[in-house]
Amino acid sequence: MSTKKIEIMDTTLRDGEQTSGVSFAANEKLTIAQLLLEELKVDRIEIASARVSQGEFNAVKNITNWATSQQHLDKIEVLTFVDGGTSIQWMEDAGAKVQNLLTKGSLNHLTYQLRKTPEEHFSEIAETIQLAQAKGIATNVYLEDWSNGMRDSRNYVYQYLDFIAQQPVKRVMLPDTLGILTPKESFEYLQEIKQKYPNLHLDFHCHNDYDLSVANAMEAIKGGADGLHLTLNGMGERAGNAPLASVVACVNDFMPAYKIEVNETALYKVSKLVEAFTGFKIPESKPIVGENVFTQTAGIHADGDNKKNLYFNDLLPERFGRKRKYALGKTSGKANIQKNLSELGIQLTDAELKKVTARVIELGDKKELVTQHDLPYIISDVLNSDTIDDKKVNIVSYVLTHAKGLRPSTTVALSFDGEVVEETASGDGQYDAFIKALKKIYQKKKLDLPRLTDYAVRIPPGSHSDALCETVITWNLNGKEYKTRGLDSDQTVSAIMATEKMLNII
């Protein structure tokens, strides 16, 4: 079966830059342009609006210089205006060779914004196209507000298309400027126009105001669209544009009669770079590129993956240069933990695995995020705790207080073989107060307490979570050194856990 190629024009650097608070520096635009064309291999990129600023001019100049050296200049496009040739001159100076001319696709826009008749508008468009042609610049045309035009002034839209079909344009670009279309309308409008103008190359440019942009893009292709306008991470004004990653995946998986020649494996890498440049955070649950979308959380899902990949679908993370992860938290089962341990090359007995699982669930109940990097620490803490078979000293209870203008204080209740002793002390910090209260108890029991010689706090290397804090304390008693460690989400609590281990060791 023959397939129809769908041309992809990425407009992250132009329409995507209209995301509130986003502005690319010239070197960032060049880097993204290079990645879009050479890594992602989109067909075309729209990189700027003419006449915006000197900085925008410099950015376009940088990109066109690079594109010329790499034979990509015909893939570089700039939004221009019907302005008597000012945009054309700007483009010529910047070295660009393809203009995307913004024109009016609805009678409302034409009447109330330009205050012109269709005939006046068409005449000025024709002059602009002729001027561009004389300068060696190719023309695509945008019909701004085309979707409303189809709903409210269809006769005008067809009057315009009758005119533009006679002009030397490469592409007619049909934008759902305000994101109002339904999938049904997207299909019907494109089909209607394609049947009437089979020789026109039609691009569909959709916005996401109703969260229908991906569905609209798919239906527009079925209706006859030859190309789509998309952005990385769905960036764009208001609710954004149709997201590149989602549309590519949907067309590849659900529309075998069509093909998109975008390199899926580079989608995540380039999306993350754009996130870093813009500060425009990718939602963690965003399909394909969100941090959590290839993470199994429930233990039953991890178990199913071990049994013939029962919870896999066609969106395999490897397609997009990613890996499947198994989250650790209160819904984790042994299968989740085994998956993570396997990646770390760690093997545990069933009994050890059960204890580690219980500790992970305990942390999850505190709403702590546990990562794979935390696991070796948890294992060490849990298994090390079990080396003390018979705890003679137990910290039964403690109260830590910290108030503005007052020294921190601690009340500690300590059990020696069932006998509970309680003391209160203040100190320079909560743990200092805890140690001073402990000293009072040991003096009362006429026992020696080791001297604290070193205190180190860290989080597991590579962990980006706040789930675990490891405190390692070095003690000295009668010339003999002891080192104990505690693990908890709270630094002071982890230090107290390390202290309790020391009390039992001595």
Secondary structure, DSSP 8 states (H G I E B T S, - for coil): ---EE-EEEE-TTTTGGGSTT----HHHHHHHHHHHHHTS--SEEEEEETTS-HHHHHHHHHHHHHHHHTT-GGGEEEEEE-STTHHHHHHHHHT--EEEEEEE-SHHHIIIII---HHHHHHHHHHHHHHHHHTT-EEEEEEETHHHHHHH-HHHHHHHHHHHTTS--SEEEEEETTS---HHHHHHHHHHHHHH-TTS-EEEEEB-TTS-HHHHHHHHHHHT--EEEEBGGG-SSTT-B-BHHHHHHHHHHH-TTEE----GGGHHHHHHHHHHHH-----TT-TTTSTTTTEE-SHHHHHHHHTT-TT--S--GGGGT---EE-BSTT--HHHHHHHHHHHT----HHHHHHHHHHHHHHHHTT--B-GGGHHHHHHHHHHHTT--S--EEEEEEEEE--TTS--EEEEEEEETTEEEEEEEE-SSHHHHHHHHHHHHHHHTT----EEEEEEEE--TT---SS-EEEEEEEEETTEEEEEEEEESSHHHHHHHHHHHHHHH-
